[in-house]
Amino acid sequence: MPKVELHLHLDGAFPLDFLFELIHKYGDDPRINSISDLQNRFIFKDFSHFIDTWFWKNQFFREPIDFEESVYQTLLKLYHQNIVYLEAFFSPWDYKNLGVNPTDIIQANLNAVKRAEKDFNIRCRLIVDITRDHGHEYAIDRLNEITPFLGEDIIGIGLGGSEQNYPTYLFKNVFNEAKKRGFHCVAHAGEVMGPKSIWSAINDLKVERIGHGVRAIEDPKLVEYLQIEQIPLEICLISNIKTGIYSGFTDHPFAELFSKGLLVTVNSDDPTMFGSTLANEYSILYQELNLSMSEIRNIQINAVESSFALLEEKKKIKEIMNKYWTENMISITNN
C-alpha cells in the first residue's frame, strides 16, 4: 500500500545494521557485539529511558558522511516499504557537543535527500527540530542558522524534546519569527504532558500540525476545538506504547479521536528504535482497533491532505493511492 509519513525522525530511523557498523567503526561500546545486542539496547522502560538511549546512539555519528549515508539508506529502506512521500524531522544540534558542525549535518542530509530522489524517486522534505532541551534562549540563533537553507527540501521547524522541563510557551517568539520567514511550523505536544501543552502549541506557537497530540482526549473542549478546526494530529501508536504513554492498544485513544471526527494521521516516529514500520502502524488499525478498510483509506488520505506538499503533488499522490485501491479490488464502500 502506498503511504505518506508525516512524523518520522531521521535520527531514529537509521538502518540497524548501519548503526552497528558505526559502533564498530569507532569502537566505543564493547557491550554491542551483535545486532541482537543492539536491538536489546532499544528496549525502553519509559520515555526518560528512551531519551537517554537517544543520546547514547548519537555518539556514533561523528562525520558528515555518517549522516548522509544514514539518511540515504533510511530513505532506501522506506522506499522499499512503499512510502512515496514523507516529511522528516532531524535535529542537527544534538551532535554539537560531539564536535560535529550543525551546518555540515544539514548539508549532509540535503545531499542524501537529493540522491535518494534521483536514485529511486522518493520525495522527502525536511523539518528541522530546534529541540526544547537546547534551551529557548538559543532558539532564535538556531532559526537564523537554518534560514539560509529554507527552500524546496527544508520546509519547516519543529519542537521536540521534554514537554515537562521546557514548556511550549517559551518558544513563542521563535515560532512567530519562523512563520514570518516562511517556515511551516509544527510541535510535539500532548505526548508526555496533557492538554495544556496542546493548547499552548495552538495558541502560543500557532502550529499547523500537532506531533502526537493523543492526550487531547483528556479535555472535551480541546477535542471539540480540534474537530472544528481540523488541526492534524501526527499520531504514532507503537511509539506511545513503547515509551509507556499507554499500556496497550486497547487503552490508546486513536480510535476514539478518529470516531469524533478529528483529523488524525498514522506515523512511525522512530521506527528503528521502536522496531517498527509504518506498515505495522496501519496493521494495528485493522487488527487491534478493528477499523474497516474504508476507514483506513480515509486515514491514508488524511496524511496526504495534512502534508505540506504542493497541491499538484498531493493530487499525484492521491492518484497513486487510488490506483492501488482500484487494482487490488478493495471496495471502499462495503468494508
C-alpha positions in Angstrom: 0.0 0.0 0.0 1.5 3.4 -0.9 1.9 5.5 2.2 2.7 9.0 3.4 4.6 9.6 6.6 4.4 12.9 8.4 6.2 12.2 11.7 9.5 10.4 11.4 12.7 11.4 13.0 15.7 10.6 10.7 17.8 10.4 13.9 15.7 7.5 15.0 15.1 5.8 11.6 18.6 4.7 10.6 19.0 1.1 9.4 20.1 -1.0 12.4 23.0 -2.6 10.6 24.3 0.8 9.6 24.4 1.9 13.3 26.1 -1.4 14.1 28.8 -0.6 11.5 29.3 2.9 13.0 29.7 1.4 16.5 32.5 -0.8 15.3 33.9 1.9 13.1 34.5 4.0 16.2 34.9 1.0 18.6 33.4 2.7 21.6 31.0 0.2 23.2 32.2 -3.3 23.9 28.7 -4.3 25.1 27.4 -4.2 21.5 28.8 -7.3 19.7 25.8 -8.2 17.6 22.6 -6.8 16.0 20.8 -8.7 18.8 22.7 -6.7 21.4 21.7 -3.5 19.6 18.1 -4.5 19.5 18.1 -5.2 23.2 19.6 -1.7 23.8 16.4 -0.3 22.2 14.0 -1.7 24.9 12.8 1.2 26.9 11.5 1.3 30.5 9.8 4.7 29.9 10.1 7.9 28.0 13.0 9.2 30.0 14.9 5.9 29.3 14.1 6.4 25.6 15.7 9.9 25.7 18.8 8.6 27.4 19.2 5.9 24.7 18.6 8.5 22.0 21.7 10.5 23.2 23.7 7.3 23.6 23.4 6.3 20.0 24.1 9.9 18.9 27.8 9.5 19.9 28.4 7.1 17.0 27.6 9.8 14.3 30.8 11.8 14.1 31.4 12.8 10.5 29.1 14.4 7.8 29.4 11.2 5.7 27.9 9.2 8.6 24.7 11.4 8.4 24.5 11.4 4.7 24.8 7.6 4.3 22.4 7.0 7.2 19.7 9.2 5.7 20.3 7.8 2.2 20.0 4.2 3.5 17.0 5.1 5.6 15.2 6.6 2.5 16.1 3.4 0.5 14.5 1.3 3.3 11.4 3.5 3.3 11.1 3.3 -0.5 11.1 -0.5 -0.2 8.2 -0.1 2.2 6.2 1.8 -0.4 6.4 5.2 1.3 6.1 7.6 -1.6 6.3 10.9 0.3 7.5 11.9 3.8 8.2 14.9 5.9 11.0 14.0 8.3 12.5 15.7 11.4 16.1 16.0 12.2 18.0 17.9 14.9 21.5 18.9 13.8 22.3 20.5 17.2 22.0 17.2 19.1 25.6 16.4 17.9 27.2 19.8 18.5 28.9 18.8 21.8 30.4 15.8 19.9 32.2 18.2 17.7 30.0 17.9 14.6 29.2 21.2 12.9 25.3 21.5 12.6 25.7 23.2 9.2 27.6 20.2 7.9 24.8 17.9 9.1 22.2 20.0 7.4 24.1 19.8 4.1 24.7 16.1 4.5 21.0 15.4 5.0 20.1 17.6 2.0 22.7 15.7 -0.1 21.1 12.4 0.9 17.6 13.6 0.1 18.6 14.7 -3.3 20.5 11.5 -4.0 17.5 9.4 -2.9 15.0 11.3 -5.0 17.3 10.9 -8.1 18.0 7.2 -7.5 14.6 5.8 -6.5 12.1 8.7 -6.7 11.1 9.0 -3.1 10.1 12.5 -2.1 11.4 13.7 1.3 11.0 17.1 2.8 12.8 18.1 6.0 11.6 19.8 9.2 14.4 21.0 11.4 13.7 20.2 15.1 15.0 23.1 17.3 14.5 20.9 20.3 13.2 22.2 23.7 16.2 20.7 25.7 18.7 23.0 23.9 17.0 26.0 25.6 14.6 28.6 24.3 17.3 31.3 24.7 19.3 29.7 21.8 16.3 29.0 19.6 16.4 32.2 17.6 20.1 31.6 16.9 19.2 28.1 15.5 16.5 29.6 13.4 19.0 32.1 11.9 21.3 29.1 11.3 18.8 27.2 9.2 17.1 30.1 7.4 19.6 30.2 4.5 18.6 26.6 3.8 14.8 27.3 3.6 13.6 26.1 0.3 12.5 23.2 -1.7 13.7 20.4 0.7 13.8 22.2 4.1 10.3 23.4 4.6 9.7 23.9 8.4 10.7 23.9 12.0 9.5 21.5 14.7 9.7 21.4 18.5 10.6 18.1 20.1 12.2 17.2 23.5 10.9 17.4 27.0 7.5 19.0 27.3 7.7 18.9 31.0 11.0 20.6 31.5 10.8 23.1 28.6 7.2 24.3 28.3 5.9 25.1 24.9 5.1 28.8 25.5 8.8 29.5 26.0 9.3 29.2 22.2 6.5 31.6 21.2 8.8 34.3 19.8 10.9 32.0 17.6 7.9 30.3 16.1 6.3 33.7 15.4 9.5 34.7 13.6 9.8 31.4 11.7 6.3 32.0 10.3 7.3 35.4 9.1 10.2 33.9 7.3 8.1 31.3 5.5 8.7 28.2 7.6 5.9 25.7 8.2 5.5 25.2 12.0 4.8 22.0 13.9 5.3 21.0 17.5 5.3 17.9 19.7 2.6 18.3 22.3 0.2 16.2 24.3 2.5 13.2 24.4 4.1 13.1 27.8 2.2 16.2 29.1 -1.5 16.7 28.9 -4.0 19.0 27.1 -2.3 22.2 28.4 0.7 21.5 26.2 -1.5 21.2 23.1 -3.4 24.4 23.9 -0.1 26.2 24.2 1.1 24.8 20.8 -2.1 26.1 19.3 -2.4 29.5 21.0 1.2 30.4 21.6 3.0 28.8 18.6 0.2 28.9 16.1 1.3 25.5 14.8 -0.2 23.9 11.6 0.1 20.3 13.0 0.4 18.7 16.4 3.0 16.0 16.9 1.3 13.2 18.8 -1.5 15.1 20.5 -3.1 12.0 21.8 -3.7 13.4 25.3 -6.2 15.8 23.8 -8.7 13.1 24.7 -8.5 14.2 28.3 -10.1 17.6 27.5 -13.5 17.5 25.8 -13.3 21.2 24.9 -9.9 20.6 23.2 -11.3 17.6 21.3 -14.2 19.7 20.1 -11.8 22.5 19.1 -9.6 20.1 17.1 -12.6 18.6 15.4 -13.9 22.1 14.3 -10.5 23.5 13.3 -9.3 20.2 11.7 -5.7 20.7 13.0 -3.9 17.5 12.0 -2.6 15.1 14.7 0.5 13.1 13.9 -0.3 10.0 15.9 2.4 7.3 16.5 0.7 4.3 18.1 3.6 2.0 18.6 5.8 4.8 19.9 3.2 5.6 22.6 3.2 2.0 23.7 6.9 1.5 23.7 7.6 4.7 25.7 4.9 3.9 28.2 2.4 6.7 27.4 -0.3 3.9 27.2 -0.1 0.4 28.4 -1.6 -1.2 25.3 -3.5 -0.6 22.1 -6.9 -1.1 23.8 -6.0 1.9 26.0 -4.9 4.1 23.2 -7.3 6.9 22.2 -6.7 6.8 18.4 -10.0 5.1 17.5 -12.0 7.5 19.7 -10.3 10.6 18.3 -11.0 9.3 14.8 -14.6 8.5 15.6 -15.1 12.0 16.9 -14.0 13.4 13.6 -10.5 14.7 14.4 -8.0 14.9 11.5 -5.8 12.0 12.6 -2.8 10.6 10.7 -0.7 7.5 11.4 3.1 7.7 11.7 6.1 5.7 12.9 8.1 8.3 14.9 11.4 6.5 15.4 10.9 3.2 13.6 14.3 1.6 14.1 14.4 2.4 17.8 10.9 1.0 18.2 11.4 -2.0 16.0 8.5 -1.0 13.8 7.5 0.3 10.4 4.6 2.5 9.1 3.1 -0.7 7.7 3.0 -2.1 11.2 1.1 1.0 12.3 -1.5 0.6 9.7 -1.9 -3.1 10.6 -2.7 -2.1 14.1 -5.6 0.0 12.9 -7.1 -3.1 11.3 -6.1 -5.9 13.6 -6.1 -4.2 17.0 -8.5 -1.3 16.6 -10.9 -3.0 14.2 -11.1 -0.2 11.8 -12.5 -1.0 8.3 -10.5 -0.8 5.1 -12.7 2.2 4.1 -11.7 4.0 7.3 -8.1 3.1 6.8 -8.2 4.5 3.3 -9.6 7.8 4.8 -6.8 7.9 7.3 -4.3 7.4 4.5 -5.9 10.3 2.6 -5.7 12.4 5.8 -1.9 12.2 5.7 -1.9 13.5 2.1 -4.2 16.4 2.9 -2.3 17.2 6.1 1.1 17.3 4.4 2.9 20.4 3.2 3.1 19.1 -0.3 2.1 21.4 -3.1 -1.5 20.9 -4.4 -0.3 19.3 -7.7 1.9 16.9 -5.7 -1.0 16.0 -3.4 -3.0 15.2 -6.5 -0.4 12.9 -7.9 0.0 11.1 -4.5 -3.8 10.5 -4.3 -3.8 9.2 -7.9 -1.1 6.6 -6.9 -3.2 5.6 -3.8 -6.5 5.4 -5.8 -4.7 3.2 -8.4 -3.6 0.9 -5.6 -7.1 0.5 -4.2 -8.6 0.0 -7.6 -6.1 -2.6 -8.8 -6.5 -4.5 -5.6 -10.2 -4.5 -6.0 -10.7 -3.3 -2.5 -14.2 -1.9 -2.0 -14.2 1.3 -0.1 -17.9 1.3 0.3 -18.7 -2.2 1.5 -16.0 -2.5 4.2 
